């Protein structure tokens, strides 16, 4: 599924649907997942319905579902090419520069 052209609400709904599918795959009731994650059952219900939530809640749910390692697939650490490393003289970049065009 391509999420690029989706609205924020549609992306939240997709995340909620996927979390619900993982929960059901593990045969967990919303209340059971809420207990494991340390959140309210209504929080689970709201997230599965695509409502906005805190990022820390997502981390708690992924941990409770045993899917926290999926963050690496979701957003892998950026790698630094050897050429960039040489230009930076071995120091990782700390700031972005203002572009000349904007």
N, C-alpha and C positions, 0 to 999 in steps of 0.2 A: 504494500500500500504506500503510495506516495503522499507524504504529509505536507510537502512544500506548498501546495496550493490550498491547504485547509486553513480555516480560521482558527483562532486560539480556542474557541469553544469546541470546534470539531476535533481538535487535537486532544483536548481534555476529555472529550467523550470517548475517543479511541483509547486513551490511557486507562480510563475507567473500565471500558469493556475488556481490555487485556488483563487488568488486575482481577476483574470478576472471573474471567476464564481460568486464570491461575488458581484462584481461591477454590473454584468448583472442581478443578482438576485434582486438588488436594483434598476434596470432600470436606471443606471447612465451611461452617455457617459463618455469617457475618459477625456474630457475637464471638465466636471462637477466634477468628482472625483479629478482632478488636482486642481481645484479651492478650493474645500473643504479642500484638504490636504495641499495647499500652495506650490505645486510643478508644474513643467511644464508638459504639456500633453505628450511631448516626453518621459519624465521620466516614466509615466504610461505605455506608449507603450513599452518602453525598458524592464521594469520589467515584464510585461505580456509576453514578448517574451523570458524571461529567462536570460536576461542580468544582469550582476552584478550591484549592487547598494549599497548605504550606508545603514547601519542599521537604521539610524535616519529616512530615507525615508520610510522604512518599518513601523516604529512606526507611522509616520504621516498618512500613508495609512490605517493602521489598525484603528487608531483613527477616521479617516474620514468615514470609513465603519462601525463604531460602533462595531468593533471586537477587540479592544485593550485588553479586558479581556481574550481573547483566549490565550494570552501569558502565563497565569497560566496553561493552559492545555499543551501548547507547552513546557514550562520549569518551572515546579512548584518549589517553594522554597524547597531546601533540608531540610529534617527534621533531627534533632539530636536525637538519641535514648537516653533514660535515662541513659544507661550504658556509652555511650560516654560522656554525660554531666557530669556524676560523675567522669570519668577519667580526664576530662578537668577542674574539680573543678568549674563548673558553668560558665566557660569562653568559648566563642565561639572560634573555631580554627581560627588562623590568617595566618598560613603558612603551606605549605606542606613540609614534610620531604623527604630527598633524600633516595631512596630505596637502600638497600644493594646490590641488584642484578644489579643495573644499574647506 
